[in-house]
């Protein structure tokens, strides 16, 4: 995706940075087995 955005001029590669910080998200856990079965968790 990074290469695509850079080639389209959407981002400047010398300005973009990433890290491996984990981010907390709201909602339920989406298990790999559910993804493979096409089951999408719903919000309560």
Jmol script that loads the backbone (N, CA, C; Angstrom):
load data "model"
ATOM      1  N   UNK A   1       0.829  -1.180   0.000  1.00  0.00           N
ATOM      2  CA  UNK A   1       0.000   0.000   0.000  1.00  0.00           C
ATOM      3  C   UNK A   1       0.872   1.240   0.000  1.00  0.00           C
ATOM      4  N   UNK A   2       1.947   1.193   0.739  1.00  0.00           N
ATOM      5  CA  UNK A   2       2.836   2.349   0.804  1.00  0.00           C
ATOM      6  C   UNK A   2       3.384   2.710  -0.558  1.00  0.00           C
ATOM      7  N   UNK A   3       3.820   1.696  -1.318  1.00  0.00           N
ATOM      8  CA  UNK A   3       4.337   1.954  -2.669  1.00  0.00           C
ATOM      9  C   UNK A   3       3.256   2.523  -3.576  1.00  0.00           C
ATOM     10  N   UNK A   4       2.045   2.012  -3.465  1.00  0.00           N
ATOM     11  CA  UNK A   4       0.931   2.497  -4.285  1.00  0.00           C
ATOM     12  C   UNK A   4       0.644   3.963  -3.981  1.00  0.00           C
ATOM     13  N   UNK A   5       0.544   4.298  -2.703  1.00  0.00           N
ATOM     14  CA  UNK A   5       0.263   5.683  -2.320  1.00  0.00           C
ATOM     15  C   UNK A   5       1.388   6.615  -2.766  1.00  0.00           C
ATOM     16  N   UNK A   6       2.627   6.162  -2.647  1.00  0.00           N
ATOM     17  CA  UNK A   6       3.755   6.998  -3.061  1.00  0.00           C
ATOM     18  C   UNK A   6       3.747   7.200  -4.572  1.00  0.00           C
ATOM     19  N   UNK A   7       3.447   6.140  -5.330  1.00  0.00           N
ATOM     20  CA  UNK A   7       3.438   6.262  -6.794  1.00  0.00           C
ATOM     21  C   UNK A   7       2.298   7.153  -7.283  1.00  0.00           C
ATOM     22  N   UNK A   8       1.202   7.209  -6.532  1.00  0.00           N
ATOM     23  CA  UNK A   8       0.077   8.080  -6.886  1.00  0.00           C
ATOM     24  C   UNK A   8       0.250   9.500  -6.356  1.00  0.00           C
ATOM     25  N   UNK A   9       1.309   9.728  -5.590  1.00  0.00           N
ATOM     26  CA  UNK A   9       1.560  11.049  -5.049  1.00  0.00           C
ATOM     27  C   UNK A   9       0.683  11.410  -3.860  1.00  0.00           C
ATOM     28  N   UNK A  10       0.066  10.413  -3.236  1.00  0.00           N
ATOM     29  CA  UNK A  10      -0.807  10.672  -2.081  1.00  0.00           C
ATOM     30  C   UNK A  10      -0.023  10.924  -0.803  1.00  0.00           C
ATOM     31  N   UNK A  11       1.171  10.365  -0.723  1.00  0.00           N
ATOM     32  CA  UNK A  11       2.029  10.566   0.443  1.00  0.00           C
ATOM     33  C   UNK A  11       3.435  10.928  -0.029  1.00  0.00           C
ATOM     34  N   UNK A  12       4.193  11.538   0.848  1.00  0.00           N
ATOM     35  CA  UNK A  12       5.601  11.808   0.585  1.00  0.00           C
ATOM     36  C   UNK A  12       6.401  10.815   1.411  1.00  0.00           C
ATOM     37  N   UNK A  13       7.086   9.859   0.781  1.00  0.00           N
ATOM     38  CA  UNK A  13       7.754   8.773   1.506  1.00  0.00           C
ATOM     39  C   UNK A  13       8.752   9.246   2.550  1.00  0.00           C
ATOM     40  N   UNK A  14       9.368  10.383   2.364  1.00  0.00           N
ATOM     41  CA  UNK A  14      10.357  10.840   3.328  1.00  0.00           C
ATOM     42  C   UNK A  14       9.701  11.413   4.589  1.00  0.00           C
ATOM     43  N   UNK A  15       8.379  11.550   4.599  1.00  0.00           N
ATOM     44  CA  UNK A  15       7.669  12.091   5.749  1.00  0.00           C
ATOM     45  C   UNK A  15       6.957  10.989   6.531  1.00  0.00           C
ATOM     46  N   UNK A  16       6.658   9.859   5.889  1.00  0.00           N
ATOM     47  CA  UNK A  16       5.868   8.780   6.492  1.00  0.00           C
ATOM     48  C   UNK A  16       6.749   7.905   7.386  1.00  0.00           C
ATOM     49  N   UNK A  17       6.220   7.525   8.554  1.00  0.00           N
ATOM     50  CA  UNK A  17       6.916   6.618   9.461  1.00  0.00           C
ATOM     51  C   UNK A  17       5.898   5.676  10.088  1.00  0.00           C
ATOM     52  N   UNK A  18       6.338   4.473  10.428  1.00  0.00           N
ATOM     53  CA  UNK A  18       5.473   3.502  11.105  1.00  0.00           C
ATOM     54  C   UNK A  18       6.224   2.909  12.283  1.00  0.00           C
ATOM     55  N   UNK A  19       5.488   2.328  13.202  1.00  0.00           N
ATOM     56  CA  UNK A  19       6.103   1.605  14.301  1.00  0.00           C
ATOM     57  C   UNK A  19       5.230   0.403  14.647  1.00  0.00           C
ATOM     58  N   UNK A  20       5.633  -0.332  15.658  1.00  0.00           N
ATOM     59  CA  UNK A  20       4.902  -1.553  16.001  1.00  0.00           C
ATOM     60  C   UNK A  20       4.063  -1.374  17.260  1.00  0.00           C
ATOM     61  N   UNK A  21       3.662  -0.146  17.551  1.00  0.00           N
ATOM     62  CA  UNK A  21       2.854   0.124  18.729  1.00  0.00           C
ATOM     63  C   UNK A  21       1.485  -0.531  18.609  1.00  0.00           C
ATOM     64  N   UNK A  22       1.070  -1.239  19.648  1.00  0.00           N
ATOM     65  CA  UNK A  22      -0.260  -1.840  19.662  1.00  0.00           C
ATOM     66  C   UNK A  22      -1.272  -0.780  20.079  1.00  0.00           C
ATOM     67  N   UNK A  23      -2.380  -0.743  19.378  1.00  0.00           N
ATOM     68  CA  UNK A  23      -3.430   0.219  19.680  1.00  0.00           C
ATOM     69  C   UNK A  23      -4.636  -0.511  20.243  1.00  0.00           C
ATOM     70  N   UNK A  24      -5.241   0.031  21.280  1.00  0.00           N
ATOM     71  CA  UNK A  24      -6.437  -0.547  21.863  1.00  0.00           C
ATOM     72  C   UNK A  24      -7.637  -0.152  20.998  1.00  0.00           C
ATOM     73  N   UNK A  25      -8.481  -1.104  20.720  1.00  0.00           N
ATOM     74  CA  UNK A  25      -9.672  -0.818  19.920  1.00  0.00           C
ATOM     75  C   UNK A  25     -10.925  -1.138  20.733  1.00  0.00           C
ATOM     76  N   UNK A  26     -12.000  -0.533  20.355  1.00  0.00           N
ATOM     77  CA  UNK A  26     -13.282  -0.804  20.998  1.00  0.00           C
ATOM     78  C   UNK A  26     -13.984  -1.934  20.256  1.00  0.00           C
ATOM     79  N   UNK A  27     -14.746  -2.715  20.960  1.00  0.00           N
ATOM     80  CA  UNK A  27     -15.501  -3.774  20.309  1.00  0.00           C
ATOM     81  C   UNK A  27     -15.039  -5.155  20.719  1.00  0.00           C
ATOM     82  N   UNK A  28     -15.611  -6.134  20.076  1.00  0.00           N
ATOM     83  CA  UNK A  28     -15.339  -7.525  20.400  1.00  0.00           C
ATOM     84  C   UNK A  28     -14.115  -8.030  19.653  1.00  0.00           C
ATOM     85  N   UNK A  29     -13.561  -9.147  20.131  1.00  0.00           N
ATOM     86  CA  UNK A  29     -12.418  -9.787  19.495  1.00  0.00           C
ATOM     87  C   UNK A  29     -12.885 -10.462  18.216  1.00  0.00           C
ATOM     88  N   UNK A  30     -12.101 -10.312  17.152  1.00  0.00           N
ATOM     89  CA  UNK A  30     -12.425 -10.932  15.869  1.00  0.00           C
ATOM     90  C   UNK A  30     -11.399 -12.039  15.644  1.00  0.00           C
ATOM     91  N   UNK A  31     -11.813 -13.278  15.882  1.00  0.00           N
ATOM     92  CA  UNK A  31     -10.913 -14.417  15.803  1.00  0.00           C
ATOM     93  C   UNK A  31     -10.625 -14.796  14.354  1.00  0.00           C
ATOM     94  N   UNK A  32      -9.438 -15.365  14.122  1.00  0.00           N
ATOM     95  CA  UNK A  32      -9.029 -15.779  12.781  1.00  0.00           C
ATOM     96  C   UNK A  32     -10.009 -16.792  12.208  1.00  0.00           C
ATOM     97  N   UNK A  33     -10.497 -17.713  13.035  1.00  0.00           N
ATOM     98  CA  UNK A  33     -11.442 -18.728  12.549  1.00  0.00           C
ATOM     99  C   UNK A  33     -12.736 -18.074  12.060  1.00  0.00           C
ATOM    100  N   UNK A  34     -13.163 -17.016  12.744  1.00  0.00           N
ATOM    101  CA  UNK A  34     -14.372 -16.304  12.306  1.00  0.00           C
ATOM    102  C   UNK A  34     -14.136 -15.614  10.975  1.00  0.00           C
ATOM    103  N   UNK A  35     -12.951 -15.020  10.803  1.00  0.00           N
ATOM    104  CA  UNK A  35     -12.630 -14.353   9.540  1.00  0.00           C
ATOM    105  C   UNK A  35     -12.649 -15.347   8.383  1.00  0.00           C
ATOM    106  N   UNK A  36     -12.068 -16.536   8.616  1.00  0.00           N
ATOM    107  CA  UNK A  36     -12.011 -17.552   7.561  1.00  0.00           C
ATOM    108  C   UNK A  36     -13.406 -18.036   7.183  1.00  0.00           C
ATOM    109  N   UNK A  37     -14.330 -18.076   8.154  1.00  0.00           N
ATOM    110  CA  UNK A  37     -15.696 -18.518   7.895  1.00  0.00           C
ATOM    111  C   UNK A  37     -16.592 -17.389   7.389  1.00  0.00           C
ATOM    112  N   UNK A  38     -16.059 -16.184   7.362  1.00  0.00           N
ATOM    113  CA  UNK A  38     -16.833 -15.046   6.884  1.00  0.00           C
ATOM    114  C   UNK A  38     -17.804 -14.496   7.908  1.00  0.00           C
ATOM    115  N   UNK A  39     -17.585 -14.844   9.178  1.00  0.00           N
ATOM    116  CA  UNK A  39     -18.461 -14.369  10.248  1.00  0.00           C
ATOM    117  C   UNK A  39     -17.943 -13.014  10.739  1.00  0.00           C
ATOM    118  N   UNK A  40     -18.765 -11.999  10.665  1.00  0.00           N
ATOM    119  CA  UNK A  40     -18.371 -10.667  11.107  1.00  0.00           C
ATOM    120  C   UNK A  40     -19.048 -10.389  12.435  1.00  0.00           C
ATOM    121  N   UNK A  41     -18.258 -10.065  13.473  1.00  0.00           N
ATOM    122  CA  UNK A  41     -18.871  -9.774  14.770  1.00  0.00           C
ATOM    123  C   UNK A  41     -19.707  -8.494  14.701  1.00  0.00           C
ATOM    124  N   UNK A  42     -20.779  -8.457  15.443  1.00  0.00           N
ATOM    125  CA  UNK A  42     -21.647  -7.279  15.453  1.00  0.00           C
ATOM    126  C   UNK A  42     -21.540  -6.562  16.776  1.00  0.00           C
ATOM    127  N   UNK A  43     -21.863  -5.281  16.763  1.00  0.00           N
ATOM    128  CA  UNK A  43     -21.809  -4.499  17.987  1.00  0.00           C
ATOM    129  C   UNK A  43     -23.087  -4.704  18.782  1.00  0.00           C
ATOM    130  N   UNK A  44     -22.966  -4.694  20.097  1.00  0.00           N
ATOM    131  CA  UNK A  44     -24.122  -4.805  20.985  1.00  0.00           C
ATOM    132  C   UNK A  44     -24.600  -3.438  21.366  1.00  0.00           C
TER     133      UNK A  44
END
end "model"
wireframe off; spacefill off
backbone 0.3
color backbone group
